[in-house]
Amino acid sequence: MPRVRIPLYSLLAVAIAWGAAQGFARSAHAESAPPSRPWNVILILIDDLGATDLGCAGSRFYETPNIDRLANEGMRFTAGYSACTVCSPTRAALMTGKYPARLHITDWIKGHNRPKAKLRVPDWTMHLPLEETTIAERLRAAGYATIHIGKWHLGDPPYYPQHQGFDVNLGGTFMGQPGSYFFPYGTGERRVPLEGGEEGEYLTDRLAEEAVRLIEAHRDRPFFMYFAHYAVHTPLQAKPELIARYERKLEEAAARGDALEGQQCPVYAAMIHSMDEAVGRVSEALQRLGLEDRTVVVFTSDNGGLTSPACKGKPVTHNIGLRAGKGSAYEGGVRVPLIVKWPGVTQPGSTSSTPVISNDLYPTILEMTGTPDAPDHVCDGESLVPILKQRAAPRRSPLFWHYPHYHPGGATPYSAVRDGDWRLVQFFEDDHVELYNLRDDPKESRDLAARMPEKAKELKSKLEAWRAAVGAQLPTANPDYDPKGQP
């Protein structure tokens, strides 16, 4: 057979094309996963941390250098939302990707009892059913070590983390807050169950130490760590030296006539300080162990900041630029910080103004890790991966909230929807609605429902259709209603 001669320039062209293709393949692969093993994921959930309780979110009183650094290394969402205005429903949404209304977990467990209120709350679910698919179960099936640290608050012992897909449960019980932030962290069944400890030990520090220990123990295999701090929930307790630090800072601000936008509780500031240091310890451990470049870190909160006067007659915090706070029907009750650091993928120091919600994290983490969802699992969230990769993402679906309960933070039974710049709240006691344009009026100070009845009708129809689709439970008339009864 005659020998075929291939011109040198053709060989060079093939080589260049092959090299370019390999370079593209490596680039695409590096964007989705490190070459050595799947991504580790650490989901840090803070309790009651408001949307503006961080330096990177505008606070001039609270000091959060470690979290600010995390934001500078990843993407910060400026329109992050919790799935509910209180904690347990948001935690259930994080675990399952489902709206609290679909789960019928619509209040903190076990909720407030208002027997003489105008409406009777529905017979809602006070635990995360074992039949639900959790993100820990999906990741464990994919070969991940699954670790829970801190607050659980999704039911009694049969529903604890070790029964919901977690290999390790450290500190997670039925409790919504610690008996004490100082060792031994409470008494009896109100004690956070941690072995060992010594006088003066601070819970936030101890949990950070345990997180570092467990990262070290699982460094050689992919892991998912759900680090759910008890901080910065009440009781307001902090290390004395940090309280003194922020008392001085408050005095200095007062001397120059600076009200610090209403953020004026030294104890709460000290609790945030310790929480930030805990985040720093986790970050330092990842760097020291060579895990930083293959670990996704997600940081968020379970509801808006607590504004009830519990700090010597002053609000615990102030949600700067937002209306009300935890337990309310307004933005201050559901706006939260959200930061995602995905090394090599998220642009350092980037921000996104796309509205996102707690249940989005379930599909996001599954897509990040290449983990398939269960075939029959219903997920209400939308993956944030296109946003994190800064690709053109379609306009997202509306966000919904449903809280058929009463809360001391001001909420009466309500539902709400955010669609683009518009937010509508429907109050069930008298079925009136309030309509706000959040782009023009982020403080929700101008109700436009009467001036824009067609827009209000459109959003109310969407809200009603969504409630029907998820099987939301509604409050009913209370035959024991007493207008002079318990507020």
N, C-alpha and C positions, 0 to 999 in steps of 0.2 A: 504494500500500500504506500502511495507517495506521502512523504512527510509534508505536513501543512505548516507553513511558516506564519506566525502571528506577529505583526509589526510591534516593535518596542513601544510605540506610543499607545497602542491598544492595551498592552499589558499594564502600562502605567495608569491608563484610564480606569481599567478594572480594579487595580490596586487602590487607587484613590477613592473610587466609588465604594469598594468594600470597606475601606477604612472609615469613610464618612458614615456608612451604614452602621458599622460597629460603634462609632462614637455616638450616633443618635440613639442606638439601643442602650448603650451605657447610661446616657443622659436620661432617657425615659425611665430606665430601671432605677436610677438613683433618686428620681423624683417620687417614686412610689414606695420603695423599701430599700433599706441598706442591704448590701450583698451578703453579709455574713449570716443574718438571721432575721426573723420578723421583728417588727417594732415592739418595744415595751411601751406600756401606756400607764401613766399616773394621772388619775382624775382626783383633783383636790377640790373638795366641796367645803366652803365655809358656811357657818350657820349665822343667819341674820346680818350678813355684811351688805351694806347698802351700795348702790351703784357708784356713789361719789365718795366712798370711804377709803380711797387709795390716792396716793400722790399722783399717779399717772392719770387719774380721773378727775383731778382738780382740787383735791383736799390740800389745804395749807396747814392743817393741824396734825393730822395723822402722818406718821413717818413709815413708809413702806418701800425701802430701797430694794429689797430682794424681789418683791412682786413687780415693782417698776422695771427692774432689770429683765424680768421674765417677759414683760410687755415689749421691751426694747429688742428682745431676741425673737419675738413671735408676732402674732396678730392680735390686736385688741378690738373687740366688737363694741361699738359705741351704742348699739341698740340691742343689748342682751336682755333677755327676759327669763324669769323663772316661770315654771308651769303653774304656779299658784302663789297666792299672797301669804301662805304659811308653809311649813316645812314638809310634813309627811307626804302630801300629794306630789310635791316636786321630786322628792327622793324616789317615789314610785315611778314617776315619769322618766327619770334618769335611768333607772334599772331596766325599764321595759320599752321605752320609746313611745309609750302610749299616753294620751291625754288623761289626766286624773278623772275627767268626766266619764271616759270609757271604762276605766278601772273601778269606778264608784268609790275611789279613795279621794274624797274631796275636802277633808279637813285634817288638821293635825290630830294625831291619835293620842287621846281620846276626845278631843274637841271640847267646845263650850256648851253647857246646858242652859238653854233659855226657855224654861217651861211655860212662861207667861208671854212670850213674844207673839207678835202678830201672825207669824208663819211657823209651822212645824217643819223642822228639817227632815229630809228623807232618811230612810234606814240605810245609811251608807256603810261601806266595808272598812273595818278597823284593823286590817292587816294586808300584807301583800300575799295573795293566794299562791300556793306552791305550784298551781297549774300554770301560772304565768311564766313566760320565757324571759329570763334575765340576761343582760349582757355578760354577766359572769359565767352563766351556763354556756353561752355560745362560745366564748373565748376558751373556757376550759375544754370544751369538745374539740377545739382547734389546737390543743396542746399547751395552752398557757397555764402557768401557775396563777391562781386568783387569790387576792389578798384584800381583806377588809380591815380597816383600822378606824376606830372612833365611833361616831354616832350612827345608829341604824334607824331606830324609831319607826319601824314598819311592822309592828305586831309583837306578840308575846313569844316565849321560847320556841314553840313549834315553827315559827316563821323567821327565825334568826338567820343571819347570813350563811352559816354553814349548811343550811337547808335550801339555799337559794343560789347555789353555784360557786360559793367561795370555799377554797381549801383552808383558808385561815380566817378566823374571826377574832380580832383583838379589840375588846372594849365595846362591841356593839350589842345593845340590849333593847328593851322596850322603851328606855328612857329618852325623853326629849331634851333633857339638860342634865348636867352632872349635879350630884348632891353638893359637891364643892370642887373648885379648881385646885385645891391644895390637898396633898396626901393626908388621909387615905381616900380622898375623892368622894366623900359621903359616908353614909352608914346604912347597914341593912341592904335591902333590895334597891335603895336609891344610891348605891355606891357603884362607880364605874369599876368593873371587875378586872383589875390589873394586878398581876403577881408582883411581889416585892415592893420596893419603894421606901422612901425615908422622909422624915419630917421636913417640911418646907418645900418638897418637890412640887412643881407646877405642872398641871395636867397637859397643857399645850406643849411644854418642853418634853415631857415623858413620851407623848405620842410621837413626836418627831424623832426621838431616840429609837423608838420601836420601829418606825418607818425605815430609818437608816439600817437598822439591824436586819430587817426583812429584805431590803434591797440587796444587802451584802449576801444574805443566805440564798437568794434566787438569781444572782448575777449571771449564772451560766445557762439560764434558760429564759425564754420569753415570759414576761409576767405582766399581769394587769393588777394595779394597786388602786383601790378606791379608798382614798384618805379623806374621811369625812370628819373634820374637826368638830368638837363640841363648841369651840370658840367661834364667834364672839357672842354667843347667846348668854343671857342672864343665867346665874347670878353674876352681878358685876363684881368680879374679883380679879385682882392683878397683883403682880409683885410690887412691894412697897417702893423700891427704888425707881421703878418705872412710873408709878403714880406720881411720885415727887417730881420726876423729870417733866411730866406734862402739866403739873400744877404750876411749875415755874414758867413753862411756855405760855400758859394761859394768863398768868400774871403779867408777863412781858407784853403780850398782845393787848391786854386791857389797858396797860400804861400808855400805849400808843393809840388807843381808841380803835383797835381792830377787833371786830366781833367774830372773825374767822368763819363767816357765813353760818353761824349758829352751831358749829361743831365745837362743843365746849365741855365735854365730859372727860376729865383726866383718866378715870378708871377705864373707860371704854377705849380711850386712846392707847393706854398701856396694854390692854388685851390685844388690840390690833398689832401693837409693836411685837409682842411675843409670837403672835400668829405669823407675822412676816418673817421673824427669825426662824420659825419652824420651816417655812418654805425655803429659806436660804440653806438650812441644813440638808434638806432633800436635794437641792440643786448642787450643793458642794459634794454630796456623796456620789451623785451621778458623774460628776466631773472626775472625782478621785478614782472611781472604779472603771473609768473608760466607757461609761454607758451613756454619756450625754448625747452623743451624735446618733444614737439609735433608740432614744426614748422620747415619746410624745408626752408633753405635760399640758394638762388642761386645768384651768383655774376658774372657779365660778362660785356662786352663792345660791342658797335655796329660796330666798325671798328678799324683799327690800329691807332697808335698814329700819330698826325699831325706833320710833319717835315718841313713844309714851314717856311721860315725865317720870323717870326712875333714877335720876342722877342728881340728888339733892334739889329736887324740884325742877330740874332742867331735862329736856329730851335726851335720850341716850345718844342719838346722833341726829343729823339733819341731812336729808337727801337733797343736796343743793340743786336748785332748779327744777325739782319735781314736786308733785303734790302728794302730801301725806306720807305714809310709810307702811311697814308690815301690818297685815291684817286689814288693809283698806282696799277699796275698789279702784284706786287710782294708780298712776304710774309709779309713785314712790313705793307701792306695795309689791310691784312685780319687776321693776327694773333692777338688774344685777350686773356686776362685772362679769366679763367672759374674756379670757385670754387663752390662746392656743399657741404653743410652741411646737412646731413640727420641723425638726432640724433638716435643712437642705430643701425644704418645701415652702414654708411660710417665709415671706419677705420680712427680714428683721425690721422692727419698728413700724410695721404696717397697721392700718386700721380698716375696718369695714363698718359701714353704716346700715347694712342690711339687717332688718329685724330678724332675730333668731331666738329660739326658745329651748328650754331644758331637754325636751324630748328629741331634739335634733342630734344630741350627742350620741345616742344609741346607734343610729345608722352611720353617723360620721366615723365613730371608732371602728365599727365593723368594716367599713370601706377602707379606712386607713390600714387595717391589719389584714385585709384580704380574706375576712371571715364571712362566710355566707350566713344569712339569717335562716331561721327555721322556716320551712316551706309554708306552714300554715299560720305564721306569726303576722299579726296586724301591727304595722308601725305607723304612727301618726307623724313622726318627725321626718325631716328632710336632711340628707347628708350635706354637710358644709364643705366637703372636699373641693368642689369647684371654686368656692369662695377662697378657701385657704390656698389653693393653687393660683388664685387671681386670674382665673379664666372667666370668660363672659358667662355669667350665670343667669338663668331665666328669672324673671320677677317671681319672687316666692309666693306661696299660697298665704292666705290670711292666717293670723294667729288667733287662738281662742282661749278664753278662760271661763271657768264655771265654778262658782263658790256659793252653793245653796245653804249657807250657814251665817251665823252671827259671830262677830269677833270684837273684842275690846278696842282693837285698832280702828274701829269705825265702820267696818263692813256690815251691811245687812245683805241678805241673799241677793246675788247678782250674777250676771254673765257679761262678758265683754268680748269684743273683737277688734283687732287691729288689721286694717287692710290698706297697705300703702302708708300714706301720711295720716289716715283717718282712724280714729278710735271711738267706738260707741260702747256705752255701758247701759245695760238694761237692769233696772232695779225691780225685784219681784214684789215688794210690799205693795206698791201702787202701780207697777208696770210702766213707770215713766222711763224715758231714755235720756241720756246726755251724749252729745256729739262734740268731739274736739278734733281740730287739725293740729297734729303734733309738730309739724314743721313750723307753723306760724305761732303756735301756742303750746310749747312743751310743758308748761306749768298747769295746763288744763284749767285755765281761769275764765275762758269764754265758751259757754255752752251754746253751740250753734244749731241745736235740734229744732228750735222754733223757726229759725231763719232758713234752714235748709231741710225741710221736711222730706223731700224726695231722697236725699242722701241718707237721712236717718232711716227711712223706710227700707232702702236698699240694704243697708248694713244689718238692720234688725232681721230682715228676711234671711240673710246669710247666716246669722247667728242661730236663728230658729232651725234652719235646715241642718246646720252642723250638730245642734243638740239632738235632733232626731236621729242623725246618722250614727252618733256614738252612743245612743241610748242614755243620755244624761238624765239623772234623777232630779226631779223638781220639788221644791217645798210646797206644802199644802196649807190651807187655812187651818189655824189652830183653834179648836173649840174652847180651849182654856185661856184664850187671849185676855189679858188684863192690861190696859194702857197704863195703869198705875203700878204694875208689877215690876219684876226685875228688869233693869235696863238692858 
